[in-house]
C-alpha cells in the first residue's frame, strides 16, 4: 500500500532530502507504510531510508537523519492516513441503531478500528480486525487495547452481535494476553442475555488472564426509538442489585489474586440499585472513566478536597443554575449543599433534565440534548450563568447531540452557558465564578 503526502513541512528531515507535497510514501527502512500506526512506529529512528514516488513518477530511496523521536515532517489527508474502519456487527443493544433520524451524519457512523483503540481509547469488537493487524499489534507491542467483549460464550456472542465470526475471534484476546498486551474489557449487560450466570462465566474467563487491566460492566441503554429492533428489557432495581453482587464478588477476587481490583460496575448500576458508591480508592487508577465507571465517586472525592482547601472569597451574591442528567442530580445537589454552607452568598439551583428526546430510560448527562434543556429551562429564572457538564457536547465542545450549538442555546435562553469537565476542582471554580472575578 502507498500513502499520498498532503504536505511536507519546510526544513523538516523529509523536506531536506527532497520530498514535496503530493509525493507518495511507500516504505520506511524497508517497512511498508499502510497507515498512521506504521508511520509513527517506523519513523522512530535516528537514520531512516524513505522510499517514495516523486512528482515525476520516479521511485526514490533517500536517507534522512533526525533525533530518534523527532517527526519526519510529513502530513497526510487524514489523521489515520486512510478511512476509519466501520463496524460490521448488528448488535441487539447497539445504541446507534436506536438514534432518531435527522441527527448529524457523524453520529450514525459505527467505528470498529483497532488504531483508534490505541490512539484514542475507542473500544473494538475484534470482528473487524485482520490477521495483519493482530500480528502488527503484537510485533509493535501496541498497548493497551480496549475490547468490547460482552460475553466469553462464543455462541451467545454470535447471537448478541449478529455476526457469525463474533465467537471465533475471542481467541485473539488470548493471543494478545500471551504476547503481554494490556487489555481493558467492556461488557454491555442485557437482562436475560449475558447477566447472571453468563456474567459469572465471562468474569471467570477474563480474570484468569494476567494482562487484563480492567473489566467494566455497563447496563444496556434503551431509547424510545426501538421500533423493529430486538425486544429488550432495562435493568430493574432488583436486577441491578443482583448484578452488583456478582461484580463486587469478582472485584474482591481480583484484589486477592492480583493485589488490585480489576472488575468494576458502571456508576449507573449503583444508581439503579440505589446503593452507596464505593470510595474513590476502590477504583484503582480509574481506567474506565469513559465507560462511566467511577465518575461520581471521583467527582465527590475531588470536590470534598477542593471545598476543604479553597480559601476563595466570594465578595458578592452569585446566583446560578446547574443543569444535569436525572441520574446525577442527587449527587450534584449534595455537592451544591456543601458549597453553599461554606459560601453563604451563593444561590445555586440544580435542575435535572428529563430526557424526552431519547426517552425516559436514558438518564445520563452525556445524552442530554439542547432541545430538552431549552424546553425545560426556558420559563425559569436561571440567574447570571448556567453550568452544564461538558459531556453533553461533542469533542470540540461546541455542539449538542441534536446539532444545536452552545452559542445557539445560549442565545435562546439569553444566558451565559459554561461547560464543566468532570473535575471537582474545576467544578468548584465554575460554581464560585473564580475565573470571572479574578479575570
Number of C-alpha atoms within 10 A of each C-alpha: 9 15 22 19 19 16 17 22 17 13 10 17 22 23 18 16 15 12 27 19 17 16 22 20 24 21 22 22 16 13 14 17 21 17 19 18 19 16 20 13 14 18 20 16 19 12 14 22 18 23 21 23 20 17 13 7 10 10 14 15 17 15 14 18 16 17 12 12 12 14 16 24 16 21 15 18 12 12 11 16 20 14 10 17 16 12 17 15 20 13 18 17 21 18 16 13 16 18 17 15 9 8 12 10 8 7 11 15 12 17 18 24 20 27 21 19 19 17 15 10 17 18 21 23 24 25 20 19 16 11 9 9 13 16 13 14 21 18 10 13 14 21 17 20 24 27 22 18 24 26 28 22 18 17 14 17 23 18 16 21 21 15 15 15 17 24 21 14 16 19 13 15 21 15 14 24 17 14 14 17 22 20 21 22 24 23 23 18 23 21 17 12 17 22 24 16 12 18 22 18 15 18 21 14 13 21 21 11 16 15 20 23 20 26 27 23 28 21 21 19 20 19 20 15 16 16 8 6 12 10 9 16 12 15 21 13 16 12 17 23 19 14 25 20 13 18 21 15 13 20 24 15 18 18 13 11 13 11 10 18 23 25 26 23 27 20 24 21 23 18 17 17 18 13 14 9 14 12 13 18 13 16 24 12 15 17 16 23 17 11 15 18 22 28 19 21 20 20 21 21 15 20 22 17 13 19 19 11 10 12 9 11 10 15 9 9 10 18 18 19 22 23 23 25 23 18 19 18 20 14 14 21 17 12 19 20 14 14 22 15 10 13 18 11 15 19 17 22 16 19 19 21 23 23 22 18 19 20 13 13 15 21 23 21 23 18 18 30 23 23 17 17 21 15 12 15 15 13 9 9 12 22 15 13 21 23 19 21 19 18 19 23 24 14 9 6 13 16 19 21 18 19 16 15 17 18 15 13 19 17 12 10 20 14 15 16 19 16 19 19 13 18 16 21 18 17 21 21 17 18 24 23 16 15 10 9 11 6 6
